[in-house]
């Protein structure tokens, strides 16, 4: 499938990142974005330790449409 962008580093976002990371044959690249990048970085480190999968992280406020659009254009995910 390719690149996936997950927005939100709360409970649901954390579970989604872990589940996606368990399917590297389907999801070749993962990015986790949130208003608090430090949360994303902690989750990415946990995923790397558990599954050996790299997760990119980004700072984005999904309520700020131009910021979100810029991230979508830059990362160009197949799945959001």
N, CA, C and O atoms as a printed pandas DataFrame, in Angstrom:
     atom_number atom_name residue_name chain_id  residue_number  x_coord  y_coord  z_coord
0              1         N          UNK        A               1    0.834   -1.186    0.000
1              2        CA          UNK        A               1    0.000    0.000    0.000
2              3         C          UNK        A               1    0.875    1.243    0.000
3              4         O          UNK        A               1    0.665    2.142   -0.814
4              5         N          UNK        A               2    1.848    1.312    0.894
5              6        CA          UNK        A               2    2.737    2.452    0.877
6              7         C          UNK        A               2    2.730    3.268    2.141
7              8         O          UNK        A               2    2.674    2.737    3.250
8              9         N          UNK        A               3    2.789    4.580    1.951
9             10        CA          UNK        A               3    2.956    5.528    3.048
10            11         C          UNK        A               3    1.630    5.808    3.750
11            12         O          UNK        A               3    0.592    5.986    3.113
12            13         N          UNK        A               4    1.694    5.841    5.076
13            14        CA          UNK        A               4    0.515    6.146    5.877
14            15         C          UNK        A               4    0.850    7.299    6.821
15            16         O          UNK        A               4    1.932    7.343    7.406
16            17         N          UNK        A               5   -0.090    8.229    6.960
17            18        CA          UNK        A               5    0.032    9.339    7.891
18            19         C          UNK        A               5   -1.044    9.175    8.953
19            20         O          UNK        A               5   -2.232    9.089    8.643
20            21         N          UNK        A               6   -0.613    9.132   10.204
21            22        CA          UNK        A               6   -1.530    8.998   11.339
22            23         C          UNK        A               6   -1.486   10.315   12.108
23            24         O          UNK        A               6   -0.415   10.774   12.505
24            25         N          UNK        A               7   -2.643   10.914   12.314
25            26        CA          UNK        A               7   -2.700   12.185   13.023
26            27         C          UNK        A               7   -3.301   11.952   14.401
27            28         O          UNK        A               7   -4.415   11.445   14.539
28            29         N          UNK        A               8   -2.534   12.334   15.415
29            30        CA          UNK        A               8   -2.979   12.203   16.796
30            31         C          UNK        A               8   -2.120   11.210   17.556
31            32         O          UNK        A               8   -1.945   10.069   17.128
32            33         N          UNK        A               9   -1.585   11.651   18.691
33            34        CA          UNK        A               9   -0.700   10.812   19.496
34            35         C          UNK        A               9   -1.349   10.429   20.819
35            36         O          UNK        A               9   -0.661   10.202   21.815
36            37         N          UNK        A              10   -2.669   10.358   20.824
37            38        CA          UNK        A              10   -3.381    9.910   22.014
38            39         C          UNK        A              10   -3.505    8.396   22.008
39            40         O          UNK        A              10   -2.736    7.703   21.342
40            41         N          UNK        A              11   -4.463    7.895   22.743
41            42        CA          UNK        A              11   -4.661    6.454   22.866
42            43         C          UNK        A              11   -4.940    5.758   21.550
43            44         O          UNK        A              11   -4.318    4.741   21.244
44            45         N          UNK        A              12   -5.855    6.285   20.774
45            46        CA          UNK        A              12   -6.212    5.651   19.502
46            47         C          UNK        A              12   -5.050    5.730   18.521
47            48         O          UNK        A              12   -4.721    4.740   17.866
48            49         N          UNK        A              13   -4.430    6.892   18.416
49            50        CA          UNK        A              13   -3.293    7.042   17.514
50            51         C          UNK        A              13   -2.156    6.099   17.858
51            52         O          UNK        A              13   -1.508    5.542   16.972
52            53         N          UNK        A              14   -1.919    5.922   19.144
53            54        CA          UNK        A              14   -0.859    5.019   19.600
54            55         C          UNK        A              14   -1.149    3.584   19.167
55            56         O          UNK        A              14   -0.267    2.897   18.652
56            57         N          UNK        A              15   -2.370    3.137   19.373
57            58        CA          UNK        A              15   -2.749    1.777   18.971
58            59         C          UNK        A              15   -2.622    1.618   17.461
59            60         O          UNK        A              15   -2.122    0.598   16.985
60            61         N          UNK        A              16   -3.068    2.607   16.711
61            62        CA          UNK        A              16   -3.005    2.528   15.248
62            63         C          UNK        A              16   -1.559    2.423   14.774
63            64         O          UNK        A              16   -1.252    1.608   13.905
64            65         N          UNK        A              17   -0.679    3.230   15.329
65            66        CA          UNK        A              17    0.733    3.175   14.943
66            67         C          UNK        A              17    1.308    1.784   15.205
67            68         O          UNK        A              17    2.012    1.235   14.357
68            69         N          UNK        A              18    1.013    1.216   16.366
69            70        CA          UNK        A              18    1.521   -0.117   16.685
70            71         C          UNK        A              18    0.970   -1.168   15.726
71            72         O          UNK        A              18    1.713   -2.036   15.268
72            73         N          UNK        A              19   -0.306   -1.101   15.421
73            74        CA          UNK        A              19   -0.904   -2.083   14.499
74            75         C          UNK        A              19   -0.341   -1.941   13.093
75            76         O          UNK        A              19   -0.052   -2.940   12.435
76            77         N          UNK        A              20   -0.185   -0.709   12.631
77            78        CA          UNK        A              20    0.378   -0.469   11.303
78            79         C          UNK        A              20    1.821   -0.979   11.243
79            80         O          UNK        A              20    2.221   -1.595   10.255
80            81         N          UNK        A              21    2.594   -0.726   12.291
81            82        CA          UNK        A              21    3.992   -1.160   12.329
82            83         C          UNK        A              21    4.125   -2.681   12.286
83            84         O          UNK        A              21    5.161   -3.200   11.871
84            85         N          UNK        A              22    3.102   -3.386   12.703
85            86        CA          UNK        A              22    3.125   -4.848   12.685
86            87         C          UNK        A              22    2.870   -5.414   11.288
87            88         O          UNK        A              22    2.895   -6.628   11.089
88            89         N          UNK        A              23    2.624   -4.524   10.325
89            90        CA          UNK        A              23    2.347   -4.948    8.949
90            91         C          UNK        A              23    3.263   -4.211    7.967
91            92         O          UNK        A              23    2.778   -3.482    7.101
92            93         N          UNK        A              24    4.586   -4.394    8.092
93            94        CA          UNK        A              24    5.508   -3.645    7.236
94            95         C          UNK        A              24    5.432   -4.025    5.757
95            96         O          UNK        A              24    5.894   -3.274    4.897
96            97         N          UNK        A              25    4.855   -5.179    5.462
97            98        CA          UNK        A              25    4.693   -5.568    4.062
98            99         C          UNK        A              25    3.580   -4.746    3.398
99           100         O          UNK        A              25    3.570   -4.595    2.176
100          101         N          UNK        A              26    2.661   -4.226    4.182
101          102        CA          UNK        A              26    1.562   -3.407    3.661
102          103         C          UNK        A              26    1.897   -1.925    3.761
103          104         O          UNK        A              26    1.702   -1.174    2.805
104          105         N          UNK        A              27    2.400   -1.506    4.913
105          106        CA          UNK        A              27    2.696   -0.100    5.168
106          107         C          UNK        A              27    4.207    0.092    5.144
107          108         O          UNK        A              27    4.897   -0.234    6.109
108          109         N          UNK        A              28    4.709    0.618    4.048
109          110        CA          UNK        A              28    6.149    0.712    3.853
110          111         C          UNK        A              28    6.772    1.901    4.564
111          112         O          UNK        A              28    7.977    1.909    4.819
112          113         N          UNK        A              29    5.966    2.902    4.884
113          114        CA          UNK        A              29    6.472    4.083    5.568
114          115         C          UNK        A              29    5.365    4.643    6.457
115          116         O          UNK        A              29    4.208    4.720    6.044
116          117         N          UNK        A              30    5.724    5.032    7.675
117          118        CA          UNK        A              30    4.746    5.518    8.653
118          119         C          UNK        A              30    5.178    6.880    9.167
119          120         O          UNK        A              30    6.348    7.105    9.477
120          121         N          UNK        A              31    4.206    7.786    9.250
121          122        CA          UNK        A              31    4.449    9.066    9.915
122          123         C          UNK        A              31    3.347    9.290   10.932
123          124         O          UNK        A              31    2.167    9.079   10.651
124          125         N          UNK        A              32    3.750    9.719   12.121
125          126        CA          UNK        A              32    2.822   10.079   13.182
126          127         C          UNK        A              32    2.960   11.571   13.427
127          128         O          UNK        A              32    4.062   12.061   13.672
128          129         N          UNK        A              33    1.855   12.293   13.363
129          130        CA          UNK        A              33    1.876   13.745   13.546
130          131         C          UNK        A              33    0.866   14.153   14.606
131          132         O          UNK        A              33   -0.209   13.566   14.729
132          133         N          UNK        A              34    1.239   15.173   15.367
133          134        CA          UNK        A              34    0.373   15.652   16.441
134          135         C          UNK        A              34    0.786   17.068   16.815
135          136         O          UNK        A              34    1.818   17.564   16.363
136          137         N          UNK        A              35   -0.024   17.708   17.638
137          138        CA          UNK        A              35    0.329   19.039   18.155
138          139         C          UNK        A              35    1.511   18.971   19.101
139          140         O          UNK        A              35    2.210   19.965   19.298
140          141         N          UNK        A              36    1.739   17.800   19.690
141          142        CA          UNK        A              36    2.854   17.620   20.622
142          143         C          UNK        A              36    3.821   16.604   20.029
143          144         O          UNK        A              36    3.649   15.397   20.196
144          145         N          UNK        A              37    4.838   17.102   19.337
145          146        CA          UNK        A              37    5.775   16.217   18.647
146          147         C          UNK        A              37    6.518   15.305   19.619
147          148         O          UNK        A              37    6.883   14.183   19.269
148          149         N          UNK        A              38    6.739   15.789   20.839
149          150        CA          UNK        A              38    7.462   14.963   21.814
150          151         C          UNK        A              38    6.698   13.668   22.119
151          152         O          UNK        A              38    7.316   12.629   22.350
152          153         N          UNK        A              39    5.369   13.720   22.122
153          154        CA          UNK        A              39    4.578   12.490   22.305
154          155         C          UNK        A              39    4.799   11.542   21.131
155          156         O          UNK        A              39    4.948   10.333   21.312
156          157         N          UNK        A              40    4.818   12.104   19.934
157          158        CA          UNK        A              40    5.053   11.286   18.736
158          159         C          UNK        A              40    6.420   10.616   18.808
159          160         O          UNK        A              40    6.564    9.444   18.460
160          161         N          UNK        A              41    7.421   11.365   19.261
161          162        CA          UNK        A              41    8.778   10.826   19.349
162          163         C          UNK        A              41    8.864    9.660   20.334
163          164         O          UNK        A              41    9.567    8.682   20.077
164          165         N          UNK        A              42    8.151    9.758   21.461
165          166        CA          UNK        A              42    8.131    8.674   22.454
166          167         C          UNK        A              42    7.479    7.426   21.858
167          168         O          UNK        A              42    7.981    6.315   22.026
168          169         N          UNK        A              43    6.371    7.618   21.170
169          170        CA          UNK        A              43    5.670    6.489   20.542
170          171         C          UNK        A              43    6.554    5.862   19.464
171          172         O          UNK        A              43    6.645    4.638   19.366
172          173         N          UNK        A              44    7.206    6.703   18.656
173          174        CA          UNK        A              44    8.090    6.202   17.592
174          175         C          UNK        A              44    9.234    5.385   18.178
175          176         O          UNK        A              44    9.605    4.354   17.618
176          177         N          UNK        A              45    9.793    5.827   19.288
177          178        CA          UNK        A              45   10.882    5.078   19.933
178          179         C          UNK        A              45   10.386    3.730   20.446
179          180         O          UNK        A              45   11.096    2.730   20.346
180          181         N          UNK        A              46    9.177    3.696   20.991
181          182        CA          UNK        A              46    8.597    2.442   21.478
182          183         C          UNK        A              46    8.367    1.470   20.321
183          184         O          UNK        A              46    8.668    0.282   20.434
184          185         N          UNK        A              47    7.837    1.973   19.220
185          186        CA          UNK        A              47    7.596    1.137   18.040
186          187         C          UNK        A              47    8.917    0.584   17.510
187          188         O          UNK        A              47    8.997   -0.588   17.143
188          189         N          UNK        A              48    9.949    1.421   17.468
189          190        CA          UNK        A              48   11.265    0.976   16.994
190          191         C          UNK        A              48   11.810   -0.135   17.894
191          192         O          UNK        A              48   12.348   -1.129   17.407
192          193         N          UNK        A              49   11.665    0.043   19.214
193          194        CA          UNK        A              49   12.158   -0.964   20.159
194          195         C          UNK        A              49   11.382   -2.272   20.053
195          196         O          UNK        A              49   11.971   -3.347   20.157
196          197         N          UNK        A              50   10.091   -2.195   19.851
197          198        CA          UNK        A              50    9.259   -3.409   19.809
198          199         C          UNK        A              50    9.318   -4.148   18.481
199          200         O          UNK        A              50    9.415   -5.375   18.450
200          201         N          UNK        A              51    9.259   -3.392   17.373
201          202        CA          UNK        A              51    9.098   -4.020   16.058
202          203         C          UNK        A              51   10.247   -3.757   15.094
203          204         O          UNK        A              51   10.302   -4.345   14.014
204          205         N          UNK        A              52   11.162   -2.876   15.478
205          206        CA          UNK        A              52   12.269   -2.538   14.584
206          207         C          UNK        A              52   11.854   -1.685   13.403
207          208         O          UNK        A              52   12.564   -1.615   12.400
208          209         N          UNK        A              53   10.706   -1.037   13.517
209          210        CA          UNK        A              53   10.166   -0.220   12.427
210          211         C          UNK        A              53   10.374    1.253   12.756
211          212         O          UNK        A              53   10.070    1.707   13.858
212          213         N          UNK        A              54   10.899    1.990   11.779
213          214        CA          UNK        A              54   11.074    3.430   11.947
214          215         C          UNK        A              54    9.757    4.152   11.683
215          216         O          UNK        A              54    9.061    3.865   10.709
216          217         N          UNK        A              55    9.429    5.084   12.559
217          218        CA          UNK        A              55    8.243    5.927   12.396
218          219         C          UNK        A              55    8.726    7.370   12.365
219          220         O          UNK        A              55    9.373    7.844   13.298
220          221         N          UNK        A              56    8.403    8.055   11.283
221          222        CA          UNK        A              56    8.713    9.478   11.190
222          223         C          UNK        A              56    7.711   10.236   12.049
223          224         O          UNK        A              56    6.590    9.773   12.259
224          225         N          UNK        A              57    8.112   11.392   12.540
225          226        CA          UNK        A              57    7.210   12.201   13.353
226          227         C          UNK        A              57    7.178   13.628   12.830
227          228         O          UNK        A              57    8.124   14.106   12.203
228          229         N          UNK        A              58    6.063   14.293   13.105
229          230        CA          UNK        A              58    5.910   15.672   12.658
230          231         C          UNK        A              58    4.999   16.429   13.614
231          232         O          UNK        A              58    4.173   15.846   14.315
232          233         N          UNK        A              59    5.173   17.726   13.618
233          234        CA          UNK        A              59    4.334   18.632   14.390
234          235         C          UNK        A              59    3.260   19.177   13.460
235          236         O          UNK        A              59    3.567   19.747   12.413
236          237         N          UNK        A              60    1.997   19.001   13.847
237          238        CA          UNK        A              60    0.894   19.565   13.062
238          239         C          UNK        A              60   -0.307   19.783   13.966
239          240         O          UNK        A              60   -0.611   18.962   14.831
240          241         N          UNK        A              61   -0.976   20.891   13.752
241          242        CA          UNK        A              61   -2.249   21.153   14.419
242          243         C          UNK        A              61   -3.316   20.957   13.352
243          244         O          UNK        A              61   -3.453   21.783   12.449
244          245         N          UNK        A              62   -4.063   19.881   13.451
245          246        CA          UNK        A              62   -5.047   19.530   12.427
246          247         C          UNK        A              62   -6.164   20.558   12.310
247          248         O          UNK        A              62   -6.895   20.561   11.319
248          249         N          UNK        A              63   -6.308   21.426   13.300
249          250        CA          UNK        A              63   -7.302   22.492   13.226
250          251         C          UNK        A              63   -6.822   23.668   12.378
251          252         O          UNK        A              63   -7.619   24.526   11.998
252          253         N          UNK        A              64   -5.546   23.711   12.086
253          254        CA          UNK        A              64   -4.980   24.775   11.246
254          255         C          UNK        A              64   -4.834   24.201    9.840
255          256         O          UNK        A              64   -3.838   23.550    9.524
256          257         N          UNK        A              65   -5.822   24.446    9.015
257          258        CA          UNK        A              65   -5.917   23.803    7.706
258          259         C          UNK        A              65   -4.672   24.025    6.841
259          260         O          UNK        A              65   -4.183   23.054    6.264
260          261         N          UNK        A              66   -4.135   25.229    6.717
261          262        CA          UNK        A              66   -2.940   25.385    5.875
262          263         C          UNK        A              66   -1.751   24.548    6.364
263          264         O          UNK        A              66   -0.967   24.046    5.558
264          265         N          UNK        A              67   -1.625   24.405    7.662
265          266        CA          UNK        A              67   -0.549   23.593    8.241
266          267         C          UNK        A              67   -0.742   22.122    7.869
267          268         O          UNK        A              67    0.210   21.437    7.496
268          269         N          UNK        A              68   -1.967   21.653    7.973
269          270        CA          UNK        A              68   -2.288   20.267    7.635
270          271         C          UNK        A              68   -2.091   20.008    6.145
271          272         O          UNK        A              68   -1.528   18.984    5.756
272          273         N          UNK        A              69   -2.551   20.927    5.322
273          274        CA          UNK        A              69   -2.397   20.783    3.868
274          275         C          UNK        A              69   -0.920   20.745    3.488
275          276         O          UNK        A              69   -0.517   19.962    2.627
276          277         N          UNK        A              70   -0.117   21.585    4.126
277          278        CA          UNK        A              70    1.329   21.592    3.844
278          279         C          UNK        A              70    1.961   20.243    4.184
279          280         O          UNK        A              70    2.780   19.731    3.421
280          281         N          UNK        A              71    1.585   19.671    5.320
281          282        CA          UNK        A              71    2.117   18.355    5.698
282          283         C          UNK        A              71    1.680   17.288    4.699
283          284         O          UNK        A              71    2.484   16.443    4.306
284          285         N          UNK        A              72    0.441   17.319    4.293
285          286        CA          UNK        A              72   -0.053   16.339    3.314
286          287         C          UNK        A              72    0.698   16.456    1.980
287          288         O          UNK        A              72    1.043   15.445    1.369
288          289         N          UNK        A              73    0.945   17.676    1.540
289          290        CA          UNK        A              73    1.693   17.868    0.301
290          291         C          UNK        A              73    3.142   17.414    0.436
291          292         O          UNK        A              73    3.697   16.811   -0.483
292          293         N          UNK        A              74    3.753   17.703    1.584
293          294        CA          UNK        A              74    5.150   17.332    1.787
294          295         C          UNK        A              74    5.336   15.822    1.918
295          296         O          UNK        A              74    6.265   15.258    1.341
296          297         N          UNK        A              75    4.463   15.174    2.669
297          298        CA          UNK        A              75    4.620   13.742    2.936
298          299         C          UNK        A              75    3.968   12.881    1.867
299          300         O          UNK        A              75    4.465   11.798    1.557
300          301         N          UNK        A              76    2.864   13.348    1.299
301          302        CA          UNK        A              76    2.155   12.657    0.219
302          303         C          UNK        A              76    1.780   11.213    0.583
303          304         O          UNK        A              76    2.213   10.278   -0.089
304          305         N          UNK        A              77    0.976   11.025    1.645
305          306        CA          UNK        A              77    0.605    9.665    2.048
306          307         C          UNK        A              77   -0.411    9.030    1.098
307          308         O          UNK        A              77   -1.161    9.724    0.412
308          309         N          UNK        A              78   -0.416    7.719    1.076
309          310        CA          UNK        A              78   -1.421    6.970    0.340
310          311         C          UNK        A              78   -2.683    6.817    1.194
311          312         O          UNK        A              78   -3.799    6.747    0.678
312          313         N          UNK        A              79   -2.476    6.766    2.511
313          314        CA          UNK        A              79   -3.565    6.573    3.461
314          315         C          UNK        A              79   -3.416    7.567    4.608
315          316         O          UNK        A              79   -2.318    7.779    5.123
316          317         N          UNK        A              80   -4.532    8.169    4.996
317          318        CA          UNK        A              80   -4.534    9.132    6.090
318          319         C          UNK        A              80   -5.431    8.594    7.182
319          320         O          UNK        A              80   -5.595    9.237    8.219
